[in-house]
């Protein structure tokens, strides 16, 4: 696209081509992500945990054990157009359970986690626009997860 004019190269047509090409890129497929602060937020909860090594079992079986917990969480906050919005990513109840073996230098664990539904997004940066996710429950966008 450049021409040689007596020792100087003229690339003005090439520069114009690239400038036009850059303006022709479709940017409509991108998401805008931002942070919005709310007010009057309250988050509360309680967690119960239990750990038991089965050392009362004979021999190699005494390396087995159980560890588990359950957490109950609640809370809400206010945004520009919503009063009492749930905190995104927060489940009302989370349960974890693990069976483990630790003896003779061997350590192994099998774990399970369950979460109740949670709000994935408030949509529209929290100002009342519809949200999209996995489904709707009680008028709120919520997702399910079984790990």
N, C-alpha and C positions, 0 to 999 in steps of 0.2 A: 504494500500500500504506500510505501515511501518512494519518492523519485529523487534522482540525483541531479541537482542543478548547479553544475560548476563547482563541485567540491563540498557543497552544503546539502544536507539531506532534508527534504521537505516531507514531513509526516503529518501535516495538518488534517488530511482526510482520515488517517488512521485514528488520531485522537478524537475526532468528531464521531467516528464509528463507535468507539468504546464508550464515549459519553452517552450516546443514544442507547447503547445496549444496557448500560447500568440503570437507566431510567425505565426500561421495559421489564424489570424483574417484578413479578407478582409477590407482594408481601402480605396479602390478605389471609394467608394460612397460619399466621403466627398468633400466639396467645399473649395477651398483656397480663403480666403477673405483678401484683403490688401488695403492699401492706396497708392495712387500715386499723388505726387504733380505736378501740371502743371505750366505754366507760361503765362504771358501776359493776365491774366484774367480780364474781365470787366463785371460788372453786373449793370444794370440800370433799372429804372422803375418809375412808378407813380401810386399812389393809390387815388381814389376818394371815399369819404364816405358821407353818408346821414343818419340822424337820425331825426325822427319826432314822437312826442307823439301827439296823436289825442285829445288833451285836449279841443278842440273846440266842441267836441261832448257832448251831454247832459248826466248827471248822470254817471252810471256805464260804459257806452261806452267810456268815456274819459280816461279809463285805457288802451285802445288799442294804438298800435304804430307800426312803421316800422323802421327797421335799415337795411342798405345795403351798400355794397361797391363793387368796381371793381378795380382790379389791373392789370396793363400792365407791363410785365417784359421781359427783353431781356438781352442777354449777351453770352459770349463765352470765351473759354480759349484754350491754346495750350498744347498738350501732346507730348510725344516722337515722335509719328508717325502721329498725327492729328493736323491740324491747324484749329481753329474755331470750336472746339467741344462744343456742348451745355452742360450746367451744368446739371448733373443728378438730377431728381426730380423737375425741375423747369418748370412750365407751362408758356406759353406766356401770358395767360389771366386767371384770377381767379375771379369768381363772387360769392358773398355771399348775401343772402337775409333772413331776419327774420321778422316775425310778432310776436308781443309780447303783453302781457297784464300784467299790474302791477297796482293794486289798492286793497284797503281793505285787505292788507296783503297777497294777492295772487299774485304769479309771475309765468307766463307760457310763453313758447317761442316755436315757430315752425320755423325751419331753413332749408335752402337749400344751397348747394354749387355746382358750376360747374367749372371744370378745362378743359382747352384745353389739347391736347396730350402733353406728356412730355417724355424725354429720361429717361429710367429706368436704364440702365447700359451702360458703354462704352465697356465692354467685354475685356478680356485679360489684365486686369489692365490698360486699356487705351492705349495700344500699338498697336491697329489696328486689334486685333483678332475679329472674328464675334461675335456679341451680340445676345442673345436670350431673347425674352420677349413675349409680346402680339401681335406684328405685326410690319410691317415696313412701314414707310412713308418718302418719300424724301431721301431714303437711310439710314435712322437712325432708330434705334430700339426705338419704342415709345409705351406707354401704354395709355389706355383710362380709365377715371374714372368719373362716374356720381354718386355723393353721395346723 
